[in-house]
């Protein structure tokens, strides 16, 4: 109980610091911001009740009490607490990602934070700590799992860092529509110099750029896919694309030919006309199955916040097949740094 009270005080101090920076999160309405917070914590927006009551409920579930400030300040500061953190204190989601990596060796970002914490507690102790503040429960988990408090350190990810991903959904020319999101997952831990940038399962987001239906003279339907960003542990986003180094890595990896077929590999290697850094899929039926592997690469130098893995935990890392720099083209299947 004493540890919970100490943790509560620490989180309230962090919240107060974040209030002063609340004006830097854009121009969303208070309803939009609250909905985003609720989706992060619960997986969906709360139904019923006014804005004030809903906001108070989130604060009670996170901290065990309502917090001071105007509605806008409280909401923006909650979003900062969940996603941004401060230079000396990683965000709630950063810490949750590290705890999840330590227990299940992958990130599960599409689950609500409350469900992820409850599941980790069940795996470790057989029961979840329902009724106690989520922030304190997470602090307790990291204290049980890790030899020292979670910290985040700045790290630069070079351009043309090639890494392996898996498609998170089936793609069909019959059902795809322009603008549809395309989700992929990291096939392993993205690490650099002993720092954990993104655990296995971290989301890579793309979108359907355009769809052409079947045309005359037997020309098949086409789906053009553009790749956007990798979502790492920290609040930063890493821009990605399917560049020349990624295509060469795919050509050198026999597992991609086995999983996706020679026709898919040919499309990757040739590259889509008029869609730099994307992928062209041809065919009227489902042509790419969920789990299809391929490679992407970073489009520019990116600064991120990464987790410096303690020496005693480095054996738990399962690096994704990757390589930094243009020389990755010469490697069969990548390398594990």
Backbone torsions as a table, in degrees:
resi	resn	phi	psi	omega
1	UNK	NA	-39.4	179.2
2	UNK	-61.0	-39.2	-179.9
3	UNK	-65.1	-37.8	178.2
4	UNK	-63.2	-41.7	179.9
5	UNK	-65.4	-40.3	178.5
6	UNK	-63.8	-43.6	179.2
7	UNK	-63.8	-38.8	179.9
8	UNK	-60.9	-43.3	179.2
9	UNK	-62.8	-42.0	-179.9
10	UNK	-62.8	-42.1	-179.0
11	UNK	-70.0	-34.4	177.3
12	UNK	-66.3	-38.0	175.9
13	UNK	-62.4	-45.1	178.7
14	UNK	-60.6	-42.4	180.0
15	UNK	-59.8	-42.9	-180.0
16	UNK	-61.0	-40.5	177.5
17	UNK	-62.5	-42.5	-177.4
18	UNK	-67.6	-27.9	178.4
19	UNK	-56.7	-38.3	-176.2
20	UNK	-69.4	-18.2	-179.4
21	UNK	-107.2	13.6	-170.0
22	UNK	-70.0	-15.7	-175.0
23	UNK	-80.0	-1.1	-174.0
24	UNK	-100.4	22.2	-173.7
25	UNK	-110.7	17.6	174.7
26	UNK	98.6	-170.0	-171.0
27	UNK	-115.5	30.2	176.8
28	UNK	-65.4	153.3	174.8
29	UNK	-73.5	164.1	179.8
30	UNK	-63.5	-32.1	178.7
31	UNK	-69.4	-40.6	178.2
32	UNK	-65.1	-43.1	-180.0
33	UNK	-64.6	-43.2	178.8
34	UNK	-63.1	-41.5	177.4
35	UNK	-60.4	-39.8	178.2
36	UNK	-64.6	-42.3	178.2
37	UNK	-61.8	-46.2	-179.6
38	UNK	-62.8	-38.2	178.5
39	UNK	-66.1	-37.8	177.5
40	UNK	-64.6	-43.0	-174.1
41	UNK	-81.6	-45.1	-172.0
42	UNK	-109.4	-12.4	-176.3
43	UNK	89.0	-7.3	179.3
44	UNK	-161.7	163.9	176.4
45	UNK	-76.0	142.4	178.5
46	UNK	-69.7	143.0	-179.9
47	UNK	-102.7	137.2	177.8
48	UNK	82.8	154.5	179.7
49	UNK	86.5	153.3	178.8
50	UNK	-81.4	174.8	-176.7
51	UNK	-60.3	-43.6	-177.8
52	UNK	-62.5	-43.7	-179.5
53	UNK	-66.0	-39.7	179.6
54	UNK	-65.6	-43.6	178.7
55	UNK	-61.9	-44.0	178.7
56	UNK	-61.3	-36.1	179.7
57	UNK	-65.2	-42.8	178.2
58	UNK	-61.5	-45.2	-179.2
59	UNK	-62.2	-42.2	178.8
60	UNK	-64.4	-40.7	-179.4
61	UNK	-68.3	-31.8	180.0
62	UNK	-83.2	-45.1	-170.2
63	UNK	-117.7	-11.0	-177.9
64	UNK	87.7	3.8	179.9
65	UNK	-164.9	159.8	173.5
66	UNK	-77.2	154.1	-172.3
67	UNK	-116.6	160.7	-174.7
68	UNK	-79.6	168.7	175.9
69	UNK	112.6	170.0	175.1
70	UNK	-70.7	167.3	178.8
71	UNK	-57.3	-46.0	-178.4
72	UNK	-63.9	-44.2	179.8
73	UNK	-63.0	-43.6	-178.4
74	UNK	-63.7	-41.7	-178.7
75	UNK	-68.8	-48.0	-178.6
76	UNK	-64.3	-34.9	179.6
77	UNK	-72.3	-35.7	174.1
78	UNK	-61.8	-44.7	179.0
79	UNK	-63.1	-38.2	176.3
80	UNK	-65.7	-40.1	177.7
81	UNK	-62.1	-42.3	-177.5
82	UNK	-71.1	-41.2	-169.8
83	UNK	-109.6	-38.9	-168.6
84	UNK	-94.2	-45.6	-172.0
85	UNK	68.1	-164.3	176.9
86	UNK	-130.7	169.1	179.4
87	UNK	-54.3	-31.9	-178.8
88	UNK	-100.2	-3.5	-175.4
89	UNK	-142.0	107.6	179.4
90	UNK	-60.2	160.2	-178.0
91	UNK	-70.7	165.3	175.9
92	UNK	-56.4	-46.4	-178.1
93	UNK	-70.4	-32.5	175.1
94	UNK	-61.2	-49.2	179.8
95	UNK	-63.8	-39.2	178.6
96	UNK	-63.8	-40.2	177.6
97	UNK	-62.5	-40.9	178.2
98	UNK	-65.1	-44.1	178.7
99	UNK	-61.8	-41.8	-179.7
100	UNK	-66.1	-41.1	176.5
101	UNK	-60.5	-40.5	-177.8
102	UNK	-66.7	-28.4	-176.5
103	UNK	-96.7	-50.9	-173.7
104	UNK	-111.2	2.8	176.5
105	UNK	60.1	26.3	172.7
106	UNK	-162.9	163.2	177.1
107	UNK	-95.1	144.6	177.3
108	UNK	-126.0	67.6	-170.7
109	UNK	-68.2	-17.6	-178.4
110	UNK	-85.1	-5.3	171.7
111	UNK	-87.4	149.8	175.3
112	UNK	-64.8	148.3	-179.1
113	UNK	-59.3	-40.6	180.0
114	UNK	-62.4	-40.0	179.2
115	UNK	-69.1	-37.6	-179.9
116	UNK	-64.5	-42.6	179.5
117	UNK	-65.4	-45.5	178.7
118	UNK	-59.7	-40.1	179.8
119	UNK	-67.0	-40.6	177.9
120	UNK	-62.6	-41.1	178.5
121	UNK	-62.9	-40.5	179.4
122	UNK	-64.8	-40.5	-179.7
123	UNK	-66.9	-34.8	-177.0
124	UNK	-85.3	-37.8	-171.1
125	UNK	-126.4	-3.6	178.2
126	UNK	88.8	-9.8	-179.9
127	UNK	-155.2	149.3	177.9
128	UNK	-87.2	157.2	-178.2
129	UNK	-93.5	57.0	-177.5
130	UNK	-59.0	142.9	178.1
131	UNK	94.0	-15.7	177.9
132	UNK	-96.8	151.4	-177.1
133	UNK	-58.5	136.6	-176.3
134	UNK	-61.7	-40.3	-179.5
135	UNK	-62.4	-38.5	179.4
136	UNK	-72.4	-37.0	177.7
137	UNK	-63.3	-40.0	178.2
138	UNK	-66.6	-42.2	178.0
139	UNK	-60.0	-39.5	178.4
140	UNK	-64.8	-42.4	179.5
141	UNK	-61.4	-48.4	-178.7
142	UNK	-64.7	-33.3	176.8
143	UNK	-66.5	-34.3	177.8
144	UNK	-73.1	-35.8	-169.7
145	UNK	-88.8	-35.9	-166.3
146	UNK	-113.4	149.2	-177.5
147	UNK	-74.5	-14.3	-178.7
148	UNK	-153.0	161.4	-178.9
149	UNK	-57.7	149.9	179.0
150	UNK	-70.1	130.7	175.6
151	UNK	-128.8	159.8	174.5
152	UNK	-123.4	139.1	-179.7
153	UNK	-128.1	145.7	179.5
154	UNK	-67.9	144.3	-178.6
155	UNK	-149.9	142.6	176.8
156	UNK	-103.2	128.7	176.7
157	UNK	-100.0	118.1	-176.1
158	UNK	-64.3	154.6	169.4
159	UNK	-62.4	154.0	179.7
160	UNK	63.5	27.6	169.3
161	UNK	-78.7	114.1	-174.2
162	UNK	-93.7	135.9	180.0
163	UNK	-146.3	156.5	-174.7
164	UNK	-94.6	137.7	177.6
165	UNK	-129.6	168.1	174.7
166	UNK	-128.8	139.5	-179.8
167	UNK	-66.0	132.0	-177.1
168	UNK	-90.5	3.6	-178.0
169	UNK	-159.5	158.3	173.2
170	UNK	-78.0	145.3	178.9
171	UNK	-119.0	126.8	-178.8
172	UNK	-128.6	135.6	176.6
173	UNK	-66.1	-21.3	-179.2
174	UNK	-74.5	-30.0	-173.7
175	UNK	-114.0	-16.0	-177.0
176	UNK	-68.2	143.5	177.1
177	UNK	-130.9	146.2	178.6
178	UNK	-56.4	133.3	-178.9
179	UNK	95.1	-14.2	178.7
180	UNK	-60.5	136.8	175.4
181	UNK	-70.7	145.8	174.8
182	UNK	-122.1	119.5	-176.4
183	UNK	-107.8	136.0	174.9
184	UNK	-126.2	164.1	178.8
185	UNK	-128.4	143.0	174.8
186	UNK	-60.3	135.5	-178.8
187	UNK	-81.4	-6.6	178.6
188	UNK	-167.3	-174.8	179.5
189	UNK	-76.4	129.9	173.8
190	UNK	-87.2	111.1	-176.0
191	UNK	-126.8	157.8	175.8
192	UNK	-154.7	120.0	178.2
193	UNK	59.0	37.1	180.0
194	UNK	77.6	9.2	178.7
195	UNK	-106.3	135.1	178.3
196	UNK	-90.4	112.1	-179.7
197	UNK	-87.9	-45.6	-178.0
198	UNK	-153.7	122.0	178.5
199	UNK	-70.0	163.9	171.9
200	UNK	-51.4	139.9	-179.4
201	UNK	92.9	-10.8	178.2
202	UNK	-58.9	144.6	-174.4
203	UNK	-78.3	139.3	166.5
204	UNK	-117.4	126.5	-173.0
205	UNK	-108.0	134.1	171.4
206	UNK	-135.5	-169.1	177.2
207	UNK	-155.2	157.7	174.8
208	UNK	-75.9	117.0	-177.0
209	UNK	-78.4	-42.0	179.1
210	UNK	-163.0	158.5	178.5
211	UNK	-133.2	128.9	174.7
212	UNK	-113.4	126.1	179.0
213	UNK	-72.2	170.4	175.5
214	UNK	-57.0	142.9	-176.2
215	UNK	-124.4	-178.0	-176.6
216	UNK	-64.6	164.0	178.7
217	UNK	61.8	29.2	174.2
218	UNK	74.2	14.3	179.8
219	UNK	-74.1	127.7	-174.0
220	UNK	-77.5	164.4	175.2
221	UNK	-64.3	153.7	179.3
222	UNK	-132.0	139.2	173.4
223	UNK	-122.7	123.7	178.5
224	UNK	-102.9	125.0	-176.0
225	UNK	-112.5	129.6	175.0
226	UNK	-107.9	143.4	-179.9
227	UNK	-105.3	138.9	-171.4
228	UNK	-113.4	-65.9	-168.4
229	UNK	-156.8	151.8	170.1
230	UNK	-100.9	135.3	179.3
231	UNK	-101.5	103.3	-177.5
232	UNK	-84.8	-170.0	176.9
233	UNK	-60.9	-44.3	-177.0
234	UNK	-77.1	177.4	-176.5
235	UNK	-76.2	-11.7	-178.2
236	UNK	-74.1	158.5	173.4
237	UNK	-114.9	140.5	-177.3
238	UNK	-106.1	114.4	179.9
239	UNK	-69.2	137.6	-176.0
240	UNK	-134.1	162.2	174.4
241	UNK	-160.1	173.9	175.4
242	UNK	-101.8	89.8	-178.1
243	UNK	-94.1	-171.8	-176.4
244	UNK	-62.8	-38.2	-179.3
245	UNK	-67.4	-37.5	177.6
246	UNK	-65.8	-39.9	179.1
247	UNK	-65.3	-39.7	179.0
248	UNK	-67.9	-37.4	176.9
249	UNK	-63.3	-39.9	178.4
250	UNK	-63.7	-40.4	-179.6
251	UNK	-63.0	-31.9	-177.2
252	UNK	-87.4	-2.0	-174.1
253	UNK	-109.4	108.5	-178.4
254	UNK	-62.8	-26.8	-177.3
255	UNK	-66.3	-28.5	179.2
256	UNK	-72.5	-40.2	176.4
257	UNK	-62.3	-41.8	-178.5
258	UNK	-66.9	-39.0	-175.3
259	UNK	-83.6	-37.5	-171.9
260	UNK	-105.3	-20.6	-179.4
261	UNK	94.0	153.7	-176.7
262	UNK	-64.0	-33.1	-178.2
263	UNK	-66.1	-40.2	177.5
264	UNK	-65.4	-44.7	-179.7
265	UNK	-59.8	-39.1	178.1
266	UNK	-60.8	-40.0	178.5
267	UNK	-65.1	-40.7	179.2
268	UNK	-62.6	-45.2	-174.6
269	UNK	-70.8	-37.1	179.5
270	UNK	-72.0	-33.3	-179.0
271	UNK	79.5	144.3	-177.8
272	UNK	-76.5	136.8	177.9
273	UNK	-72.4	127.8	176.1
274	UNK	80.7	8.3	178.0
275	UNK	-137.2	78.5	-176.6
276	UNK	-61.2	128.7	176.2
277	UNK	77.8	12.5	180.0
278	UNK	-114.9	-158.7	-175.9
279	UNK	-141.9	136.6	177.3
280	UNK	-109.0	124.6	179.6
281	UNK	-115.9	126.2	179.8
282	UNK	-114.3	140.6	175.5
283	UNK	140.7	149.2	-176.0
284	UNK	-86.4	-25.3	-179.2
285	UNK	-97.7	-175.7	175.6
286	UNK	-66.0	116.9	-174.5
287	UNK	-108.3	-19.1	177.1
288	UNK	-124.8	118.7	-177.9
289	UNK	-87.8	155.4	173.0
290	UNK	-56.4	136.7	-178.0
291	UNK	92.4	-5.1	178.3
292	UNK	-58.7	125.0	-178.2
293	UNK	-89.2	149.0	168.9
294	UNK	-162.8	179.1	-176.7
295	UNK	-113.3	146.9	169.6
296	UNK	-127.8	174.8	176.8
297	UNK	-146.4	156.5	177.3
298	UNK	-71.6	139.9	-175.3
299	UNK	-88.5	-15.9	178.6
300	UNK	-160.3	169.4	174.9
301	UNK	-61.7	130.1	-176.6
302	UNK	-128.3	135.9	175.3
303	UNK	-97.6	126.8	-176.9
304	UNK	-132.3	169.5	170.7
305	UNK	-104.4	120.8	-175.2
306	UNK	-120.1	163.7	-179.8
307	UNK	-96.4	117.0	176.7
308	UNK	-74.8	103.2	-174.0
309	UNK	-68.8	124.5	177.9
310	UNK	-59.1	151.1	-175.7
311	UNK	-54.0	-40.7	-177.4
312	UNK	-69.3	-13.0	-178.4
313	UNK	-107.8	-2.4	-175.0
314	UNK	-66.1	-22.2	176.5
315	UNK	-68.3	-15.3	178.6
316	UNK	-82.2	-14.7	-179.1
317	UNK	-65.6	138.8	176.9
318	UNK	-126.1	79.0	-170.2
319	UNK	-60.0	136.6	172.8
320	UNK	-66.4	150.9	176.9
321	UNK	-65.5	117.2	-174.6
322	UNK	-157.8	169.2	173.6
323	UNK	-161.1	142.2	178.5
324	UNK	-94.7	140.6	173.6
325	UNK	88.9	166.5	-176.8
326	UNK	-60.5	-23.5	-177.7
327	UNK	-65.8	-10.0	178.5
328	UNK	-60.2	-22.9	-178.9
329	UNK	-63.5	-22.3	-176.7
330	UNK	-89.4	-1.4	-174.5
331	UNK	-101.9	134.7	177.4
332	UNK	-86.6	112.9	176.9
333	UNK	78.6	6.7	177.6
334	UNK	81.5	-166.7	-178.9
335	UNK	-144.6	161.3	179.1
336	UNK	-111.0	101.6	-174.9
337	UNK	-70.2	NA	NA
